[in-house]
Amino acid sequence: MNKNILQSINILYLEDDNTVRESIARTLKLISKNVYDFPNPIEALEYFKGDFLNIDIIITDIRMPKMDGLEFVAKLRENDLNIPVFITTAFDEKEFLEKSIELKVNKFLKKPINLKNFIDDLEQILEVIIVRKEEQNEKLQTLNKTLNLLNNKIYILLNNLETGIVSFNKFGVIQSEYSKKVKEFLNCKDLENKKIQEILFAEDSTLKKLFIKGIDYIQNDTNIMNIELYLGLLPQYIQLNNSYFALQYKYLENDDIMLIMSNITETKNLKKQIEQTKYKNELVVGVVSNKRDFIDIKNSFELFNKKSTIVMIEDDEQYFHLLHELHTYKGLFSQVNFILTAQKIEELENDLKVSIRSYNIDSNKIYHTYLKHNIFDTFEKELENVIGILGYEFFDNYEEQHKEKIGDLLLQEIEQLKTKTSLELKKEIQSIENKATQLNYVQLRSLLLNLTFQLPKLASKFDKLISKPIISGKESIMIPRNIIPFIHSLVHIYRNSIDHGIEDQNTRYENKKNQYGTIKTHYELLNGILHITIKDDGQGIDIDKVINKIIKNCIFTREYIETLTHQEKLQLIFYDRITTCENVTSLSGQGVGLSATKEYLKSLDGSVIIHSKLKHGTTFEFSIPLEQKINQFQIAQNLLQKKFENYIESTLGKSVEVLKAQSSNEIQWDTVVKIPFSYNEKQFEVIMAIQKTLLIEISKIIVPDGFHHEEMKAMQDEVPLDMINTFVGLVIDDFDKHGCKNTNMGLPEILSKEKATKYFKMLNNTQHPILNTRFGKASCYLHKT
Amino acid sequence: MLRILVVDDSLLIRNSLVKIFTALGHEVVGEAKSGYEAIVKYKILVPDFVTLDISMPMSHDINNGIDALKQILELDKYAKIAMVTSHGEEGLVMNAIKSGAKGYILKPISEEKIVELLVRIFPKNWIS
């Protein structure tokens, strides 16, 4: 018999007589090391907590206090435990025999126990037990082996992943870690019972707050869809100890959350180069595909940056307005893929939110925070990237396209308006008008600021010094967009001043001038004429030098030039390819720029006068008429006339002759119809007069056949009303396109003889074209009410 | 095909959304520039789906997108609304979801993101 196995069997021995128990137990201990002896079953139950799975054999007395031996065995059998049982008993207790058989008791041992017999019996039963035990051991070993193997595999797998896995409960308290890596990532040896947020976001209180809020919401929401949404909103990236980690979250069945951390530092570095290229591409794509919008964003952002409002924030409202503006720009820039600018704005936003408390608005602090983040620099850098690829020209022919867009937009909005109620309509109209004005007009001051703010930098490249350019004029002056190219072209005047006008420091010193040159710009709007004066205190225009150059370049002959006035001679500097600068510089090119200014000026019907005094400086005085006097009424009248013609023509299918109005005195009009009509908030009436013969002809065409005589008559009566309704309706579209806003029409009405007489007179007195067809005449006109 | 209301104070974002929804075969039945306008239009149009900018200027006591969200859900507790948001507004978005938003799109907007969102919110009939 296998002694080792015998020595490891577990024997439970119950006997209430201490002397007997101790003596038998001693004997049993010779057989096995594991003998558990108790004076009654209750103590055994307590000791093993009811779990006798590991007991190999039970030896028990019958009569014991609290619970007798057979009761105990019955209890075990109830639990399906087939442990061999020996009963020790002092008497032939026959009454127990039946019950014992039922309980599958293996052996009765009569007290005093015959030790030899006992061991024989024991060995007999133990053999069975040992065989069973050996089998069990074998199975267990195989199982253990497999389990160990599996564990080992998982262990190796998890620890070789570049992934840290850890789970935490609803307070963020770490529950279990699934891979060693997480300790390394978090640089923390003992994670248990620590709060994950304190480790992950130790240096970022914003992220920490967000994280705590997120896990709180998750635990209080039962909707799994929402939980997923919240998980997606938890921080997805962190930077820890100079490494970058991607964070993923999984919701576990026990309401814990699993965090999967991957180190993406290397990937990030590798990706950087690829991303750099990709980023540039996206940047360009973003700009090209949103060209118009992009230019709008660019312009308005430049304006925003120049605005002095950032310096003057004093109350909550202004501050929140600033935050909102920043936020809008962030969204817009991210839409056109200006990712860095968007990021920079976000940093500024966050910094402002942390450092500025609403109850303590500190305009200085805001301004310094704004300057510190330098969002505009980042924007310019990104813009340079774009310009580097697309070139400056890309932005050049923008203005033309823009006009179309404004038209499109207004049309779209007006289209939408047609479906609205009148009260809403009024509000909408107001907002569209504002928008249209905003779109069509630009603040002149900001344009000029944009143009001049880099001039000192430019001058320094030529070893010249100029003070900050001065711009004076009302901030409220807005100019229409078609003037913008001209304003932009003024850059050539400025550059010309720096290159040719302002002297270098030594010369200025010799001439007893302030070492800083000045360039002043003044603008004003007088009687619809925009005046812009650009004045420098440089050396003035050397007319002789200019003239020599012109002659040398064979642009004009000396004879011709001598016929010119002094002013005309000065203006020669605007001619192409003229420069008095010996070296062609990047600054003022070859004089092409100045001619561009002149061209724009000509197209705007503007003019320029130059004052120049040697050694004292040059002044350019530009005048541009701004108000184009368009007679809206005339336009409307013409549109209406044209539509009327088209209508008659297409109805009759023949071309019509347009007669002059003079002969209208002799014309007998048979029917006169009017319809109320309004645009630009002004009330009008459209009057249409027609001869009977023509009306009958048109009726024949537009009144459908096959009706009862009376019905036909009724429809014919409606023909003039239908006519006026149709062509005035058609005209509304055209009106919108021609800047007549809020076009509207009322109900048409046939005029009685008396009323008609009044209109006949008007029609005869005013000169309107009359349509002449084979069938008769017709006329229409717009009448102010 | 879904009938969609697009709410954003930026024309560019509105246009981007309209373009994508239309390309996906849906119909943008209305656009609104403020939370107040959104509520008014929701009443009239009763769209199947609303995209709501999370931060819009205040109008008529409607402070931001979340206010508008709550008021629309008061009108129609089955309204399907997704928030349009930028990076950095995650906390606000959490509030929006708690208040009943069904999803969110992070700017910049792309067709992929919109499709993902629609699949999530309309799992049965997302194929237009």
Contacts between the chains, C-beta under 8 A, distances in Angstrom:
chain1	res1	chain2	res2	distance
A	209	B	91	7.2
A	210	B	90	5.5
A	210	B	91	5.3
A	210	B	94	7.9
A	213	B	91	5.9
A	213	B	94	5.9
A	214	B	90	7.8
A	214	B	94	6.1
A	217	B	94	5.4
A	217	B	97	7.5
A	217	B	98	5.9
A	221	B	98	7.4
A	225	B	102	7.8
A	225	B	120	7.5
A	226	B	97	5.5
A	226	B	98	7.9
A	229	B	93	8.0
A	229	B	97	5.1
A	229	B	103	6.5
A	229	B	104	7.1
A	230	B	94	6.1
A	230	B	97	6.6
A	233	B	90	4.4
A	233	B	93	5.6
A	233	B	94	5.6
A	233	B	97	7.9
A	233	B	104	7.8
A	234	B	90	7.8
A	235	B	90	7.9
A	290	B	12	6.9
A	293	B	11	7.8
A	293	B	12	4.7
A	293	B	15	7.9
A	297	B	12	7.5
A	324	B	55	7.0
A	324	B	57	6.2
A	327	B	55	5.7
A	327	B	86	7.1
A	328	B	9	7.4
A	328	B	10	6.3
A	330	B	86	5.6
A	330	B	88	7.8
A	331	B	10	6.4
A	331	B	13	6.5
A	331	B	86	5.2
A	331	B	107	5.3
A	332	B	10	6.4
A	332	B	12	6.1
A	332	B	13	7.9
A	334	B	86	6.5
A	334	B	87	7.6
A	334	B	107	5.1
A	334	B	108	4.8
A	335	B	12	5.9
A	335	B	13	6.5
A	335	B	16	6.5
A	335	B	107	6.2
A	335	B	108	4.9
A	335	B	109	7.0
A	337	B	108	7.0
A	342	B	86	7.8
A	342	B	87	7.9
A	346	B	86	7.6
A	346	B	87	6.5
A	346	B	88	5.0
A	349	B	88	6.6
A	350	B	88	6.9
